[in-house]
Amino acid sequence: ADYLDNGNNKMAIQQADKLLKKHKDLHCAKVLKAIGLQRTGKQDEAYALAQEVAALEPTDDNSLQALTILYREMHRPELVTKLYEAAVKKVPNSEEYHSHLFMAYARVGEYKKMQQAGMALYKIVPKNPYYFWSVMSLIMQSISAQDENLSKTMFLPLAERMVEKMVKEDKIEAEAEVELYYMILERLEKYKEALDVVRGKLGEKLTSELQSRENKCMAMYKKLQRWPECNALARRLLLKNSDDWQFYITYFDSVFQLIDESWTPPAEEEHSLEGEVHCSIEQAVRFIEERIAQESGSARPLRGPYLAKLELIRRLRHRGCNDEHKLGDPEELMFQYFKKFGDKPCCFTDLKVFVDLLPPSQYTKFVRQLLAVIPLVAAPGAEVALPGDIKALQQHLCVLQLSRLLGLYHAMDKQQKLALVRELMLRYRHGLEFGKSCLKTELQFSDYYCLLAVHLLLDLWLEGEEAAVWQCLTLLEEGLAHSPSNAQFKLLLIRIYCRLGAFEPVSELYSSLDAKHIQHDTIGYLLTRYAGSLGHYAAASQSCNFALRFFHSNQKDTSEYIIQAYKYGAFEKIPEFIAFRNRLNSSLHFAQVRTERMLLDLLLEANLSTSLEESIKSMSLSPEEDDIPWKDLRDNRDLTVLFSWDPKDRDISEEHRKLSLEEETLWLRIRSLTLRLVSGLPTLAHPIQPKNSEKAAENGVSSKIDTIRSLLQQLEAAVDSGKKFLEQKIQYPVLGPPPTRMAGFFSNGSCQCQTSLFYLVSDIYELDTNGLEDSAEIQERIGNSFKSLVERLTDLFNKCKGDLIEVRDGTLKTHPNLLENLVFFVETISIALWVSSYCDSVLRPFKSNLQKKKKKKKESSVAMPPVFSHFLDYVTELQTLTSNVIDHIKGLEIILTALKLEELSLQDTLLLQEEKKFTKTVQGKVQSSYHHSVQEIGELLKKRLDTIKKLKI
């Protein structure tokens, strides 16, 4: 066991063998040996050994624990349940084995059996937690039930009765049990009863979370629409803590609800269960003013009351009331707020919500007013006044962020923008002085200056200023050198390098982000969208693996979380864990990575039809099966991970998100159908068998061709939808979601090529079933298909021609679309080869039969059917074309190597000496990345060429 813990699996196996020689029936040694085998990749042997022990139904703790570990590593949790079912039968009174059995069911989500196991446990040892495990399993049955009605009429009422029994017998002990009762009543929509539980004696047990009782009461009041109680409770909680934002929101919501209902407090008795109620705008205004007055006396300045005042103005304006003037002028209030909190980084995000309250004509004046109160000092002879300390720097940054948000920067012309970039970088470098003592992991105080400068340069680039993008990269690389942990710099670099078609620097940047856990789903798209499409196949493989590893381990991990939640009675977390697991399983990114990963593997590994067949088998792919949950796809991408200070009309909108999801789904459908069509090719090949079993074979294979034909129709439909979508010509914001590869796939002709290849498969199959006699028409059709395919592939190649990087007017311009086209060419030629080897497998037997006949008849001139010469010409042309592309790529490599970047005079950008070295680095990285892409593409095409040469019949 020690050897296993230290990862020395071979020694563990040897030690186990020694033990087994002496005691051949030592179960535990066998299992430990099996664990060693499993970890050294001998899964089948390990499984056989484990089953040998399991068949004996062991009851000793060591063997059971060891087998549990082994099954978990095999991802076979269902075997653990069988193990403990047997153990419990043999040792019916063991509390330990029963609870292991319960947890084993929990791992596989067998809720009904969990309920029974929980009750069995309670009968042996009447402890409350076991009873409530059983209750929770009923709730889980109701959550997982497909039939809403069943869960409302059977599972939940039963759970409620079980808890009520404990309440009546006064056996409720722990907080978790009250939480569970509340959860049941809430799901049954018995809000009144739930409220009584929380407000009653049982509610006193709710102590572990701050304001747990109050929050639960508030939730029930809202469900019951008891606005007076909502209002009074929110009022009371704000008196206690005037900085708690959620209660301001509830307070305002309820005041306006009460006004709309023209509610008046009863004359005699209490206003509500929770005390005094405010039901007019006057009272609300007075209440907020009192909070501000009270705040001014507190030791630490609180933001809540000031923001609440702005929020109330916003709501009054939204309702069209004329009462907002009672609260003051929003511009003045925001100015005062800035004076109080301007040196806090949160000041910008606080005010961002309320800038709509300013009239556009006041923007410039407002910004000037803010700048006027910041203590900036100009050194003698310097044109820029600089902040003297960190506080002033933060205030100044806040104003600059607001200026961009209000659109003041977007209104500038090119010269003004460039001058501002210069000024921002000057301020950035000056601000570095304040951060000299910062650790490597801390951000520099002035980093935002650099980011704002980069955003301005991006604006210029989008307006057609080619040099600006190189300056962006230069400034970001410089920023990163001073602030190596700044994620914003890294994310921007990743996006810009990818837009320029350079993937090589991105891998390193992404891994330095150190993305953890769920981030593989939320920001993983930055990596997986570009790696393969820019020809970095090895990196693409790796980035898919990162993501898939996370998704697969999520399954296992979530079961562990659920088990911990049972052990510690955190029942309300269990449905959350399950929802989390489902959300990840139906993640759009997960489906994309799975599909692209398989296509990539086939591209890299499957060279001839036999190995295509093997690759498909090892992926257990089948054309009939579709494992993507189309109806439930969840877009978990974080599209706002990059900071943006753009005004609303330039920022990413809800509409953009919807369109991006639609585009991603359409593209995923096309890719998934392509993958399934490719996986159908080996199923059509001839099973070698005697002629008399013709009928059986025909049924089997003919259904396969029907599958292919139906998939082909679906592909046509998906392509049509894709084309319709692209007609909208959608432009996402530059830092919004990256567009898919769909537009390139249609415009460069890959799409038509790939579809016609699959139609060719259908024709060849027809030829195969009809034979060579009387099939002149099909043969001619196939011949024409071959011809037009070669033309289409040549067209596709022509769209790949041109310089990948060119020097124009002293600046570099990259052409990532040519690179993407090359990658599509490699993929299309690979599909063409897989289809050709299917043709080959059909035509070869025909040819050898004809040659046999020829020998029999001893005739010298049996006319060869035309399809053979068509095929031969086609393969020869494929070979020539591929050789030409390989030569073209060699040419590209030579040009890329010879590109002398030093000679680029960056005269117009007035770069400083230190910037020049970063510019050189950046351009070197882009050049090297393109070189790398071209090499990988070339290598892959050479393998394809070798394959083509073997296709001569």
VENQUIZI-V614759 format. One record per helix or strand. SS is the DSSP state (A for helix, B for strand). FROM is the first residue (numbers start at 1). LEN is the number of residues. If there is no record, write none. Layout:
BEGIN
ss->(SS	SS)
from->(FROM	FROM)
len->(LEN	LEN)
END
This chain:
BEGIN
ss->(A	A	A	A	A	A	A	A	A	A	A	A	A	A	A	A	A	A	A	A	A	A	A	B	B	A	A	A	A	A	A	A	A	A	A	A	B	A	A	A	B	A	A	A	A	A	A	B	B	A	A	A	A	A)
from->(2	9	27	43	61	77	95	111	128	148	175	191	202	212	227	245	281	304	324	330	346	355	360	376	386	390	414	447	466	487	504	519	525	532	537	571	587	588	609	630	634	648	654	691	742	750	776	805	811	816	866	901	907	913)
len->(4	14	13	13	13	14	14	14	17	21	13	9	4	12	14	16	15	16	4	12	7	3	13	2	2	16	22	16	17	14	10	4	4	3	31	15	1	18	10	3	1	3	31	36	6	21	23	4	4	42	33	3	3	37)
END
